[in-house]
């Protein structure tokens, strides 16, 4: 009899595979249909939730709801062994939402980049993972000639663009996003590796396990270790940017 496989996930994300030759006297085709029916119900529920959220204007959508729907969709894909016909419908709906969000962000960002070229950028002392990765993103994708300074009061250097500072000006945490994510979205950076780094930085900086990415914990420990060596801020920033550049290349 054709074997069926299912994945059993623990709360920590560990997985094991169980092979089943049969279940009581149920034929394999009947077992397959039971799997399909279960996944179809899951997808139908997700489809209904996604349509409900997307019916709202972007400004009225509950924060983080679409991201939670996307994560749930990925979880369902892992246990959709027989390809529910509703899977494609959910995938297409989310892809359409992503395209619409990208177009909206592109319109907002049009003309913005020119105002942020060859500028002075300010952030707080003792930069951690969000600040060093944001500086890397600025230098790599926004302002190749960016210069960085450190301080606590942005008004002291009015010509500088603040980032990850406790002020309404410049770029910082916004809603559920860390500074890196804010910069990525505001400047419509669509690079796939940057999106993955954004998830890694988010989880390491905010510690909310939103994306389930653990790579950033190691990077954060390295940065904390360097900080304990009393390195100057500019050296700590340079090393951190090199670290993120290495991560970017490793994700290729």
C-alpha positions in Angstrom: 0.0 0.0 0.0 1.2 3.5 -0.8 2.7 5.1 2.3 1.6 8.4 3.6 3.8 10.9 5.4 3.0 13.5 7.9 5.1 16.0 9.8 4.7 16.4 13.5 6.1 19.7 14.7 6.8 20.5 18.3 6.3 24.0 19.8 10.1 24.6 19.2 9.8 23.9 15.5 11.5 20.5 15.6 10.1 18.0 13.1 10.0 14.3 12.7 8.5 12.2 9.9 6.2 9.2 10.4 5.6 6.7 7.7 2.1 5.1 7.8 1.4 2.0 5.8 -2.2 1.9 6.7 -4.7 3.0 9.3 -7.2 0.3 10.4 -8.9 -0.9 7.3 -9.0 2.5 5.4 -7.8 2.3 1.8 -4.9 4.6 0.9 -7.1 6.7 -1.4 -9.6 7.3 1.4 -6.7 8.4 3.7 -5.4 10.7 1.0 -8.9 12.3 0.7 -9.0 12.8 4.5 -5.7 14.7 4.2 -7.0 16.8 1.3 -10.3 17.6 3.1 -8.4 18.7 6.3 -6.0 21.0 4.4 -8.9 22.4 2.3 -10.7 23.4 5.4 -7.5 25.1 6.7 -7.0 26.9 3.4 -10.6 28.0 3.2 -10.4 29.5 6.7 -7.1 31.3 5.7 -8.6 32.5 2.4 -11.6 34.0 4.2 -9.4 35.7 6.7 -7.1 37.1 4.0 -10.0 38.5 2.0 -11.5 40.1 5.1 -8.2 41.9 5.8 -7.5 42.9 2.2 -11.0 44.4 1.9 -9.8 47.1 4.3 -7.7 50.1 3.2 -4.0 49.7 4.1 -4.4 52.3 6.8 -7.2 50.4 8.5 -5.7 46.9 8.4 -4.7 45.5 11.8 -1.0 45.7 12.3 0.8 42.5 11.4 -2.3 40.5 10.4 -1.1 39.8 6.8 2.3 38.7 8.1 0.6 36.2 10.4 -1.5 34.9 7.5 1.6 34.5 5.4 3.3 32.5 8.2 0.3 30.3 8.7 0.2 29.7 4.9 3.8 28.5 5.0 3.0 26.2 7.9 0.1 24.7 5.9 2.3 24.2 2.9 4.6 22.0 5.0 1.8 19.6 5.7 -0.1 19.8 2.4 1.3 16.6 1.1 -1.2 16.0 -1.7 -1.7 19.5 -3.1 -5.0 20.9 -2.1 -6.6 22.9 -5.0 -7.2 25.8 -2.6 -3.5 26.2 -2.0 -3.0 28.1 -5.3 -5.9 30.4 -4.5 -4.4 31.5 -1.2 -0.9 31.8 -2.8 -2.3 34.0 -5.7 -4.2 36.2 -3.3 -1.2 36.9 -1.1 1.0 37.4 -4.2 -1.5 40.0 -5.4 -1.4 41.7 -2.0 2.4 41.8 -2.1 2.4 43.3 -5.6 -0.1 46.0 -4.6 1.9 46.9 -1.5 5.1 47.1 -3.6 3.4 49.4 -6.1 2.1 51.6 -3.3 5.5 51.8 -1.7 7.1 52.5 -5.1 4.9 55.5 -5.6 5.7 56.9 -2.1 9.4 56.4 -2.7 9.5 58.0 -6.1 11.8 61.0 -6.0 12.8 60.2 -2.4 16.1 58.6 -3.1 17.7 61.7 -4.6 17.2 63.6 -1.4 19.3 61.0 0.5 22.5 60.9 -1.5 25.9 61.9 -0.2 24.4 62.7 3.2 25.5 62.6 6.8 23.6 60.0 8.9 23.3 60.0 12.7 22.6 57.2 15.1 23.1 56.4 18.8 26.4 55.3 20.4 27.3 51.6 20.8 25.5 50.4 17.7 23.7 47.0 18.0 22.4 44.7 15.3 19.6 47.0 14.1 21.8 50.0 13.7 24.8 48.3 12.1 22.5 46.5 9.6 20.6 49.7 8.9 23.9 51.5 8.2 24.9 48.6 5.9 21.6 49.0 4.1 22.0 52.7 3.7 25.6 52.4 2.3 24.7 49.4 0.1 21.4 50.4 -1.4 20.5 54.0 -0.5 23.5 56.3 -0.2 26.8 54.8 -1.3 28.7 57.8 0.0 26.9 57.9 3.3 28.9 59.2 6.3 28.0 58.2 9.8 28.2 60.0 13.1 27.0 59.2 16.6 25.1 61.2 19.2 22.1 61.5 21.4 20.5 64.7 20.2 19.7 64.9 16.5 19.0 68.7 16.7 22.7 69.2 17.5 23.5 68.3 13.9 20.5 69.5 11.9 22.2 68.5 8.6 22.3 64.9 9.6 19.6 62.3 9.0 18.8 60.4 12.2 18.1 56.7 12.1 17.2 54.4 15.0 17.1 57.3 17.4 14.4 58.3 19.9 12.9 61.1 17.8 10.1 61.5 15.3 12.4 62.7 12.6 14.4 60.4 10.3 14.0 56.6 10.3 13.3 54.3 13.2 11.0 51.7 14.6 7.5 52.0 13.1 4.6 49.8 14.2 5.9 46.3 14.3 8.9 47.1 12.2 12.5 47.6 13.3 14.6 50.4 11.7 16.0 48.1 9.1 12.5 47.1 7.9 11.4 50.8 7.9 14.3 51.7 5.6 13.7 48.7 3.4 10.1 49.6 2.9 10.5 53.4 2.6 13.0 53.0 -0.1 11.2 50.0 -1.8 14.3 47.7 -1.7 13.0 44.5 -3.3 16.2 42.5 -3.1 15.3 39.0 -1.9 18.3 38.6 0.3 17.6 42.0 2.0 14.1 40.7 2.8 15.6 37.7 4.5 18.1 39.9 6.4 15.2 42.1 7.5 13.5 39.0 9.1 16.8 38.0 10.8 17.4 41.5 12.2 13.8 41.9 13.3 13.8 38.7 15.3 17.2 39.5 16.9 16.4 43.1 17.7 12.8 42.7 18.9 13.0 39.2 20.2 9.4 38.4 19.3 10.1 35.4 17.1 7.9 36.9 14.5 9.7 35.2 11.6 11.2 32.3 13.4 14.7 33.3 12.3 17.5 32.4 14.8 20.5 33.4 12.8 20.6 36.9 14.2 21.2 35.7 17.7 24.7 34.7 16.8 25.4 38.0 15.1 24.0 39.9 18.0 26.3 38.0 20.4 29.3 38.8 18.2 28.4 42.5 18.3 27.9 42.5 22.0 31.3 40.8 22.4 33.0 43.5 20.4 31.2 46.2 22.4 32.6 44.7 25.6 36.1 45.3 24.1 35.4 49.1 24.3 35.8 49.5 20.6 35.2 53.0 19.3 31.7 53.5 17.8 33.0 53.9 14.2 35.0 50.7 14.5 32.1 48.8 15.9 29.9 50.1 13.1 32.5 49.2 10.4 32.9 45.6 11.8 29.2 45.2 12.1 28.6 46.4 8.5 31.3 43.9 7.3 29.4 41.2 9.3 26.1 42.0 7.5 27.9 42.1 4.2 29.2 38.6 4.8 25.7 37.5 5.7 24.3 39.0 2.5 26.9 37.1 0.4 26.2 33.9 2.3 22.5 34.1 1.4 23.2 34.1 -2.3 
